[in-house]
Amino acid sequence: ALKISTPVAYLTAIKEGLNREMVIKDGDVLEKYLEVDTFLFDKTGTITTSYPIVEKVLPFGDYSEEDILRISACLEEHIYHPIANAIVKQAEIEGIEHEEMHGKLQYIASKGIKSHIDGQPVLIGNYVLMQDEQIHISSEQNALIEEYKSHYNLLFLAYQNELIGMFCIHTPLRKEAKTALDKLKAQGKKLILATGDTLVRTEELVKDLPFDQVYTDLKPDGKFELVEELQKAGHTILMVGDGLNDSAALTLSDIGVVMNESADISKQMSDILLLDNRLDFFQELDSLSSSLQILIKKNIQDTVVVNSSLIGFGLFNWLSPSNLSILHNLTTLRIVLRSLSIKNR
């Protein structure tokens, strides 16, 4: 009964997870989830929506907004990241065509993209990338950066070592984020945010959220090392990530969860894929994991009780071997059939 019913129960739980918009790739995840004491979240595309909005395009020099969008969309269309998608989407909204004009792309993790246009260097990325590449930024441009950096994600476009454009991008919180995190906190879970974004902007965004710790300006290896440190400290980690930068940390985590809008490599590395992109998935996962464990324990209990009773009946010769065999197989059939349903128990 147990040899048949246990894998049936796990497969049923995985199927029920799919009905609840979760692709659970391994039944062991459902057992491991009950041990999770720490939830680690990425920011962009995870606690925020996967669709950032370009609110301002600031061109500099002789360039127009259309020029900045055309060049930027041409570069960003090759990279998966919610902010890159926002640039491409904005160009589409404004009807700006962006034919290939650049050379080979070099993606720099957590910073941006380097390439060439007409043999001259072109960059699109964050402020750190601009500093690393020694891009000239005027005092007037620095004043604008100071004005906007606490309210928006800023994306910079540089050409021929000059800053030629800046995007002000808004990434609103998911509407269910605060409620979901408050419920996790009420369950006694440790909540950590790990992002490559800056401290000032991140603090502004999460000031009303119940995070125990917030780590900013992290590169992919920084997120990986954070997971490693938490595990060494004895924590069982569930990480919710989104982009390419999260893939290594997702793999190392005890359970890796990604949104359906995530990068393909993150989907491949994850243990659970959320088809409906909702942050409050853990309620369904908690219910499913608990129901599975209750079902398995009940199957074990019934198997032990019934088989022990039948052995006793046989020893005292109260039932014939044929009747014992029939009762044993009927019990097995009943337990297996019960394992085909794993609704809330």
Secondary structure as UniProt FT lines:
FT   HELIX           2..19
FT   TURN            20..21
FT   STRAND          22..24
FT   HELIX           28..33
FT   TURN            34..35
FT   STRAND          38..41
FT   HELIX           43..47
FT   STRAND          53..59
FT   TURN            61..62
FT   HELIX           65..76
FT   TURN            77..78
FT   HELIX           82..93
FT   TURN            94..95
FT   STRAND          106..108
FT   TURN            109..111
FT   STRAND          112..117
FT   TURN            118..119
FT   STRAND          120..125
FT   HELIX           127..132
FT   TURN            133..134
FT   HELIX           139..148
FT   TURN            149..151
FT   STRAND          153..159
FT   TURN            160..161
FT   STRAND          162..170
FT   TURN            175..176
FT   HELIX           177..186
FT   TURN            187..188
FT   STRAND          190..194
FT   HELIX           199..206
FT   TURN            207..208
FT   STRAND          213..215
FT   HELIX           220..232
FT   TURN            233..234
FT   STRAND          237..241
FT   HELIX           244..246
FT   HELIX           247..252
FT   STRAND          255..259
FT   TURN            260..261
FT   HELIX           264..269
FT   STRAND          272..274
FT   TURN            275..276
FT   TURN            279..280
FT   HELIX           281..315
FT   TURN            316..317
FT   HELIX           321..338
FT   TURN            339..340
//
